[in-house]
């Protein structure tokens, strides 16, 4: 098994974001979150019944580094819809509270 370079990790992150309508970078998995903020965002996506890919950033600290390099967002979780960063837990919770999250997640809605 070969070790990925930082550039390969960055390219994989870009590929995941561009190749999936909804991508969540989180600590742990939706089934076994390793952080309360990650758990809340995953829960919102599961409640919405949308298909999404979840990427655990914990196995290699370079995943977080390269994700931050891509998004310029320093914290996780990070939710992307249609290639656009929506934000982290606070933003997702705010969008949910004001009713906007469902529209953003709707299959025919553009992000942002």
N, C-alpha and C positions, 0 to 999 in steps of 0.2 A: 504494500500500500504506500503510495507516494504522499508526501506532505505537500499541501497546497501553499503556494507563495501568497504574500499579501495581495498582489495583483490578481491572482486567480480567485481569491476570496471576494475581492471587490467585484470582479466580473460576474461571479456567481450570484452575488447580492443583486446586481443590476439585472441579471437574467431572471431571477425569481420575481423581482418587482415588475419587470416588463412582461413576463410570461404568465402572470396570474392576476386576475382582476382585483382580488383582495388578498393582500399579503400582510401578515402580522409577524413582526420580529419581537420575540418575547423571551422571558426567562422561564425555561421549562416548556411544557406542552399544554395545550388546552385541557387535556385529561389530567395532567400532573403539573400545574403551574408552580413555579418556585419563587413567586413574588406576588404580593397582593394586587399590585397595579396591573401586572400581566394577567392575573386571574380575572380581574374586572373587565378588561378589554375583551378577552376571549369569551367571557360570559355574555357580553353585549352582542358579539357576533353570533354566538350559538343561539341566543334568544331571537335574533333576527332571522335565523334559519338560512343564512347565506353560506355558500361554499367559499372557503378560504384556505390558504396555505399558512401554516404556522412554522416558523423557524426558531429553534432554540438557540439563543446566542451564547449559552453557557459552556458548551464543550470546548471552545477555543476563544480566548480573550481577543484574538485578532478579528473575530466576526464583529464584535461590538465596535472595535476601532475602525474597521472598514465601513461599517454601516453609518457611523457618525461622519466619516469622511464623505460618504455619498450624500447624506441627508442634511448635514450641518445641524442635526438635532442631537443634543448630548445625552439624552436619557432613553431608557426603554421602559415599556414597550413602544414600538413605532408601528403605526397602522398606515398602510398605503392602499389607496383605491385607484384603479385605472392609472397606475404609475405615479400618482401624486401623494405626497406625504399629507395625511390628515392630521396626525399628531400623536400624542401620548395619551395616557389615562385621563388626565384632567380635561383635555379637549374632547375626547370621546364621551366622557361623562356629561360634559356641558352640552354637546350635540344631542345626546340621548335625552337629557332633561328638557331641552327646548323643542324636541320633536324633529330635529333636522337629520339625525343619524339614519333613520329609516330611508329617507330620500336619497342620502349619499350612497347607501348600500344597495339601493334598488338596482336591479340588473340593467335597466335602460337609462339610468341617470349618469350624467358625467360627474366626475369627482370635483370637489370643491365648489 
